[in-house]
Amino acid sequence: MTTSEETTESKPEFKNHGWRVTFAGMGINLALGILYTWSVISKHVPDEWGWSENDKSLPYMVACLIFSLVMVPAGRMQDKIGPRRVATIGGVLVGLGFVLASMTSSLVVFVIGFGVLAGAGIGFGYASATPPAVKWFPPAKTGLIAGIVVSGFGLASVYAAPLSRWLIIAFSFKTAILVLGIGFLIVVVSLAQLIKPPHKVLQFIEEYGEVGRLKQQAMAKEKAEAEGRELPASKKEEFAPREMVRTVQFYLLWFMYACGAGAGLMIISKLAAIAKIQADIKLGFVLVAVLAVGNGGGRIVAGMLSDRIGRKATMIICFVFQAVLIILLSQASDKNGIGTIPAMAIISALIGANYGANLTLFPSITKDFYGLKSFGMNYGLVFTSWGVGGFMLAYLAGRMYQVHQTFSYAYYGASTLLILAAITAIFLKPPHHTIEAA
């Protein structure tokens, strides 16, 4: 079956499926967002397994890294063979990964199951959710639609954190992992069948637009020649992946994304432990759920805000605000007002919102800078920074605590990186590659 046969009916159809695709993508992300509940899951790893705090970080760190690396081939695959098939592959891999992890107490095997297989599955599913949705809507709604789709990933912990905890307590750790894996396989594979990019509609629009553009260029050239002047080159709007990586903006975006995402992922991976160690709050799963509400809501709000005031201005606001919040979290203690449950809940929600904003802003600005044609693979390349940032800063937090018995060094390091990202954003400009006029 060809891609066109997969994504269209036998008759040409121009019905707008945009909202159906958007909410199907959001639903897929609601399942895949189980990754964000790791701080709750890891806290219940049986003591007899003998895992250290650093060991407990490893499945999560590997999952983040594999997730981000798989986004590159997954993005290219969804551009080429369609997002429905790629999302289906993602659901199967996540399910198999959890099933494998549920059968072992070995750290190595668990990392292969949760970190490698499930991490890859999350990458395939996530790569297939946003691109087809934004293709159904005009550029003015890019931030909003991207925000809605990715909000599912952030909101997942609202239900997944208490659900995981209940399953573990009511049954056992291994049974909980098995049930979650089977459930997510069914949900993701089912919703994947609703994902449908508007290939025929876009092809018509692009062809019509190209004819109009060429006609306008020809008329402008004729007029310029008659007036004895030279026609300037027009701005390049579509970049192939190899062209994108030759622009300095790609590397600036990569660095900023690594800082913003890494700082948030560091807190997410350790929030339950932070609450217990610093503020003696034993209901860490509640803070994880509250952070998830902020994470999901922040994605939608940031998308809407960036459509109005611009991606760059929104990025700067989020980076600086996040740095302040992490410094504030570093002062949390059961001996001061910052360490109370209400205060910690507010801080957690705001950290989640600022982190979640990254997952809306960076796909949106990638589309703004480099176009829609190769958006899947282009964003996959940018997204590798999410995995590297998450891996490095989560490792930093675990390692620093193991050595110094405090998260302070990790807090200050993350805040410094966020300020550097904000400064970088100030100097960020769209790529200025041009194409010669016809």
Summary of the structure (lengths in Angstrom):
residues: 438
radius of gyration: 22.6
end to end distance: 37.6
largest distance: 84.9
contacts: 1700
relative contact order: 0.15
helix: 80%
strand: 1%
